[in-house]
């Protein structure tokens, strides 16, 4: 059985700091949208307090995390024990994107990252710091996770990004990071030009469109089924009568058939 906690305690924090990789998962509201799962290495993750964490985000081939957070904020981190005793620890929460050069970015960078405590502090191509408010901590066994020996961080990313000029990095943002795989707005920064400086009215229309898709899908599927099932239980427990109970039961059967 898994265990859940309302905050990151000292024991959780000490264990998290020993891990060499964290997996980051986000998703759009649209049920047809793609769920993203990204592994993060290097010394990028920081625990700010019992219910807040952040990580330094480098330029990559996609922009899914930023896009999803911009739309709905949901995010989950997962850490696995690849040595020692088995353990999986997840942090569930809601995040915000603070892009490089913004006041919040500079504040977080100055408070939690220095050349002495961060191996990617001077990396070319840093995009943002993702700040997350954690509302639940989950721990499970991890018995199925194999042992691995840590040999060190890969140097390829630094070697390639180090050869790029700032203009080339910005060019990559425009070409490859402007939208998510599903078309959600992605990287936005003043160095990308006026069109990409902030969320435009077109961007906001896209976000609203995706949000409506997600809401409508929920009402048309499992969320409505959940509501009807619980309504039938309430009706029975309240002794409202067999007609209401029978109607609710029929609705549940119909939804089960559709599902």
Secondary structure as GFF3:
##gff-version 3
##sequence-region A 1 259
A	DSSP	beta_strand	3	5	.	.	.	ID=ss1
A	DSSP	alpha_helix	10	18	.	.	.	ID=ss2
A	DSSP	beta_strand	22	26	.	.	.	ID=ss3
A	DSSP	beta_strand	36	40	.	.	.	ID=ss4
A	DSSP	beta_strand	45	49	.	.	.	ID=ss5
A	DSSP	beta_strand	52	58	.	.	.	ID=ss6
A	DSSP	alpha_helix	64	71	.	.	.	ID=ss7
A	DSSP	beta_strand	74	80	.	.	.	ID=ss8
A	DSSP	beta_strand	88	99	.	.	.	ID=ss9
A	DSSP	alpha_helix	103	112	.	.	.	ID=ss10
A	DSSP	beta_strand	126	140	.	.	.	ID=ss11
A	DSSP	alpha_helix	156	161	.	.	.	ID=ss12
A	DSSP	alpha_helix	166	176	.	.	.	ID=ss13
A	DSSP	three_ten_helix	190	192	.	.	.	ID=ss14
A	DSSP	three_ten_helix	194	196	.	.	.	ID=ss15
A	DSSP	alpha_helix	201	220	.	.	.	ID=ss16
A	DSSP	alpha_helix	222	238	.	.	.	ID=ss17
A	DSSP	alpha_helix	242	258	.	.	.	ID=ss18
###
